[in-house]
Amino acid sequence: MTTLTTSGAGKTFLLLSAALAMAAALAACSGNGNGNANGDGPVATDLRSDNSTIVYDTNSGIHAAGVGTVSGEPDIAVISLGVEALRDSVSEARDDAARALAAIVEELRSAGVAEDDIRTAHFSIHPRYEYVRDGQQQLLGFQVTNTLNVTLRDLNATGDVVDRAVTAGGDLTRVQSVDFRIEDTTALEEEARILAIQDALAKADLYAEQLEVVRGPLVSISEGSFNEFVAEARFAVAMSDSAGPPTQFFGGELEVSVRVQAVFAIE
């Protein structure tokens, strides 16, 4: 409530804030062409050929989620491997790790892995401690870790490449994981989108049929993040003096999934 006082007569005029609010609301309604008649939120506009306009409220209607999933065979393998050295000094740990990693990289090149497919993923140098009595720390040494991500384009050579890298790096070798992936999922994503749209449309038609209403045109559609399910093989390698059986991997099939959210008008 606002109070105004005249200096001459000393009369007080009360201006009701409700009247001001009503005037502002009327002005907003008359000047805003982007909202609906009730100002209730986002709308979608349908322009007809006869120049008539139909406005749909995206907050109402038939909301249907659609999911499309397709599968495909992997065409690359990504190996996470490297070396880890723990020594009394930083220089000793770094030198031993560098020699072991150089031997691994040389073996990868000999196996036909391209330079662009060998990439450093992680490198660190830090002290290693163990906790003894009374919470005291005891220095074990200094650890150097150097990890690579290696991409293989010949899946049949995955086991052989891993075995050769492990042999070259010796006891300092660490193999973190082997993932099978599809390098370019564009075609699979498009196919999954079509299936997701068809799924959303089928659900919307089912809802309309069961509720005895007529499904109208599409008002809005949005896509959530798609998921690529990566086949992952984890394993441990035990070194021995005698040559054992080769390490084997099986890629299987991978799935790409797309989710959409569609809104249809009710007529």
C-alpha positions as CSV (number, residue, x, y, z in Angstrom):
1,M,0.0,0.0,0.0
2,T,1.4,3.4,-1.0
3,T,0.5,6.7,0.9
4,L,0.6,10.2,-0.6
5,T,0.1,13.4,1.5
6,T,-0.9,16.8,0.1
7,S,1.0,19.7,1.6
8,G,-2.0,22.1,1.5
9,A,-5.0,20.3,2.8
10,G,-3.2,17.5,4.8
11,K,-5.4,14.9,3.2
12,T,-4.1,11.4,2.8
13,F,-4.9,9.5,-0.4
14,L,-4.5,5.7,-0.3
15,L,-3.5,4.1,-3.5
16,L,-4.3,0.4,-3.4
17,S,-1.4,-1.8,-4.6
18,A,-3.8,-4.3,-5.9
19,A,-5.0,-1.7,-8.5
20,L,-1.5,-1.1,-9.6
21,A,-0.8,-4.8,-9.9
22,M,-4.0,-5.3,-12.0
23,A,-2.9,-2.5,-14.3
24,A,0.5,-4.0,-14.8
25,A,-1.0,-7.4,-15.5
26,L,-3.3,-6.0,-18.1
27,A,-0.4,-4.1,-19.8
28,A,1.7,-7.3,-19.8
29,C,-1.1,-9.3,-21.4
30,S,-1.8,-6.8,-24.1
31,G,1.9,-6.4,-25.0
32,N,3.3,-9.9,-24.7
33,G,2.8,-12.0,-27.9
34,N,5.0,-14.9,-26.8
35,G,2.9,-16.4,-24.0
36,N,-0.4,-18.2,-24.0
37,A,-3.7,-16.7,-23.1
38,N,-3.2,-17.6,-19.4
39,G,0.6,-16.8,-19.3
40,D,1.2,-20.3,-18.1
41,G,4.5,-21.2,-19.8
42,P,6.0,-22.2,-23.1
43,V,3.9,-22.6,-26.1
44,A,4.3,-23.9,-29.7
45,T,2.7,-22.2,-32.6
46,D,1.1,-24.0,-35.6
47,L,0.8,-21.8,-38.7
48,R,-1.9,-23.1,-41.0
49,S,-2.1,-22.5,-44.8
50,D,-5.1,-20.3,-44.4
51,N,-3.0,-17.9,-42.2
52,S,-4.8,-19.0,-39.1
53,T,-2.7,-19.7,-36.0
54,I,-3.2,-22.4,-33.5
55,V,-1.2,-22.1,-30.2
56,Y,-0.3,-25.3,-28.3
57,D,0.8,-25.3,-24.7
58,T,3.8,-27.6,-24.2
59,N,2.9,-28.1,-20.6
60,S,-0.2,-30.0,-21.6
61,G,-0.8,-32.8,-24.0
62,I,0.5,-36.3,-24.4
63,H,4.1,-36.8,-23.1
64,A,5.8,-39.9,-24.3
65,A,9.4,-41.1,-23.9
66,G,10.9,-43.2,-26.6
67,V,14.0,-45.4,-26.5
68,G,15.9,-46.8,-29.5
69,T,18.7,-49.3,-29.1
70,V,20.9,-50.9,-31.9
71,S,23.9,-53.1,-31.7
72,G,27.1,-53.4,-33.7
73,E,30.4,-55.2,-33.6
74,P,33.4,-53.4,-32.2
75,D,36.1,-52.3,-34.6
76,I,38.8,-51.1,-32.2
77,A,40.3,-52.2,-28.9
78,V,41.7,-49.6,-26.4
79,I,44.3,-51.0,-24.1
80,S,45.3,-49.1,-21.0
81,L,48.8,-50.2,-20.0
82,G,52.0,-48.8,-18.6
83,V,54.7,-49.2,-16.0
84,E,55.1,-48.6,-12.3
85,A,58.4,-48.4,-10.5
86,L,59.0,-48.0,-6.8
87,R,62.6,-47.2,-5.8
88,D,64.5,-45.6,-3.0
89,S,65.0,-42.4,-4.9
90,V,63.1,-40.4,-7.6
91,S,65.9,-40.7,-10.1
92,E,66.1,-44.5,-9.7
93,A,62.3,-44.9,-10.1
94,R,62.2,-42.6,-13.1
95,D,65.1,-44.3,-14.9
96,D,63.7,-47.8,-14.4
97,A,60.2,-46.8,-15.4
98,A,61.5,-45.0,-18.5
99,R,63.5,-48.0,-19.6
100,A,60.6,-50.3,-19.2
101,L,58.2,-48.0,-21.0
102,A,60.6,-47.5,-23.9
103,A,60.8,-51.3,-24.3
104,I,57.0,-51.5,-24.4
105,V,56.6,-48.7,-26.9
106,E,59.3,-50.3,-29.1
107,E,57.4,-53.6,-29.0
108,L,54.1,-51.9,-29.8
109,R,55.7,-50.3,-32.9
110,S,57.1,-53.7,-34.0
111,A,53.6,-55.1,-33.7
112,G,52.3,-52.5,-36.2
113,V,50.7,-50.0,-33.8
114,A,50.7,-46.6,-35.4
115,E,52.3,-43.6,-33.6
116,D,49.0,-41.8,-33.5
117,D,47.4,-44.7,-31.7
118,I,49.9,-44.5,-28.8
119,R,49.0,-41.8,-26.3
120,T,50.1,-40.9,-22.8
121,A,47.1,-41.1,-20.4
122,H,48.7,-40.6,-17.0
123,F,52.1,-39.8,-15.5
124,S,53.0,-39.2,-11.9
125,I,55.8,-39.2,-9.4
126,H,55.1,-39.3,-5.7
127,P,56.4,-40.7,-2.4
128,R,54.9,-43.9,-1.1
129,Y,54.2,-44.3,2.6
130,E,52.9,-47.0,4.9
131,Y,51.2,-46.4,8.2
132,V,52.8,-48.0,11.3
133,R,51.9,-47.9,14.9
134,D,50.4,-44.7,16.4
135,G,49.5,-43.4,13.0
136,Q,53.1,-42.7,12.1
137,Q,54.2,-42.8,8.4
138,Q,57.1,-44.7,7.1
139,L,58.6,-43.9,3.7
140,L,58.6,-46.9,1.4
141,G,60.2,-45.1,-1.5
142,F,59.3,-43.0,-4.6
143,Q,56.9,-44.3,-7.2
144,V,56.8,-43.4,-10.9
145,T,53.7,-44.3,-12.9
146,N,53.4,-43.9,-16.6
147,T,50.3,-45.1,-18.4
148,L,49.5,-45.3,-22.1
149,N,46.2,-45.7,-24.0
150,V,46.9,-47.9,-27.1
151,T,44.4,-48.2,-29.9
152,L,44.4,-51.4,-31.9
153,R,42.6,-51.6,-35.2
154,D,43.2,-55.4,-35.7
155,L,41.1,-57.0,-32.9
156,N,42.5,-60.4,-33.7
157,A,46.0,-59.1,-32.6
158,T,44.8,-57.9,-29.2
159,G,46.0,-60.8,-27.2
160,D,49.4,-61.0,-29.0
161,V,50.0,-57.3,-28.5
162,V,49.3,-57.4,-24.8
163,D,51.5,-60.5,-24.3
164,R,54.4,-58.8,-26.2
165,A,54.0,-55.6,-24.2
166,V,54.0,-57.4,-20.9
167,T,57.1,-59.4,-21.9
168,A,58.9,-56.2,-22.9
169,G,58.1,-54.3,-19.8
170,G,58.8,-57.1,-17.4
171,D,57.6,-57.0,-13.8
172,L,57.1,-53.2,-14.0
173,T,54.3,-53.7,-16.5
174,R,50.8,-52.8,-15.4
175,V,47.7,-53.6,-17.6
176,Q,44.7,-51.6,-16.4
177,S,42.0,-52.6,-18.9
178,V,41.1,-53.6,-22.4
179,D,38.0,-52.0,-23.9
180,F,36.3,-52.9,-27.2
181,R,34.6,-50.0,-28.9
182,I,33.0,-48.7,-32.1
183,E,35.2,-45.8,-33.4
184,D,32.4,-44.0,-35.3
185,T,28.9,-44.5,-33.9
186,T,27.2,-42.0,-36.2
187,A,25.3,-44.5,-38.3
188,L,24.2,-46.4,-35.3
189,E,23.1,-43.2,-33.5
190,E,20.9,-42.3,-36.5
191,E,19.3,-45.7,-36.6
192,A,18.7,-45.6,-32.8
193,R,17.1,-42.1,-33.2
194,I,14.6,-43.4,-35.7
195,L,13.7,-46.3,-33.4
196,A,13.3,-43.9,-30.5
197,I,10.9,-41.7,-32.4
198,Q,8.9,-44.7,-33.5
199,D,8.7,-45.9,-29.9
200,A,7.5,-42.5,-28.6
201,L,4.9,-42.2,-31.4
202,A,3.6,-45.7,-30.7
203,K,3.3,-45.0,-27.0
204,A,1.5,-41.7,-27.7
205,D,-1.0,-43.5,-29.9
206,L,-1.6,-46.1,-27.3
207,Y,-2.2,-43.5,-24.6
208,A,-4.7,-41.7,-26.9
209,E,-6.5,-44.9,-27.8
210,Q,-6.9,-46.0,-24.2
211,L,-8.0,-42.6,-23.0
212,E,-10.4,-42.1,-26.0
213,V,-8.8,-38.9,-27.2
214,V,-7.3,-37.9,-30.6
215,R,-3.5,-37.5,-30.7
216,G,-2.7,-34.1,-32.3
217,P,0.5,-33.0,-34.0
218,L,3.9,-33.0,-32.4
219,V,4.4,-30.0,-30.2
220,S,8.0,-30.5,-29.1
221,I,10.7,-33.2,-29.0
222,S,14.0,-33.3,-27.2
223,E,16.8,-35.8,-27.1
224,G,18.7,-37.0,-24.0
225,S,22.3,-38.0,-24.0
226,F,22.9,-41.3,-25.9
227,N,24.7,-44.2,-24.3
228,E,27.3,-46.3,-25.9
229,F,27.8,-49.6,-23.9
230,V,31.5,-50.5,-24.1
231,A,32.5,-54.1,-23.7
232,E,35.3,-54.2,-21.2
233,A,37.7,-57.1,-20.4
234,R,39.7,-56.9,-17.1
235,F,42.4,-59.4,-16.3
236,A,45.6,-60.1,-14.4
237,V,48.8,-61.3,-16.1
238,A,51.1,-63.6,-14.2
239,M,54.7,-63.7,-15.5
240,S,56.5,-67.0,-15.5
241,D,59.8,-68.4,-16.9
242,S,58.0,-70.8,-19.3
243,A,55.8,-69.6,-22.1
244,G,52.2,-70.1,-21.3
245,P,49.1,-70.0,-23.4
246,P,48.4,-66.7,-25.2
247,T,46.0,-64.2,-23.7
248,Q,42.6,-64.2,-25.4
249,F,39.9,-61.5,-25.7
250,F,36.4,-61.6,-27.0
251,G,34.8,-58.4,-28.1
252,G,31.2,-59.5,-28.6
253,E,28.6,-56.9,-29.6
254,L,28.1,-53.3,-28.4
255,E,24.9,-51.3,-28.0
256,V,24.1,-47.7,-28.7
257,S,21.0,-46.3,-27.1
258,V,19.1,-43.0,-27.7
259,R,16.3,-41.6,-25.6
260,V,13.8,-38.9,-26.8
261,Q,11.0,-37.1,-25.0
262,A,8.1,-36.0,-27.2
263,V,5.0,-33.9,-26.5
264,F,1.9,-34.3,-28.7
265,A,-1.2,-32.1,-28.7
266,I,-4.7,-33.5,-27.8
267,E,-7.4,-32.6,-30.3
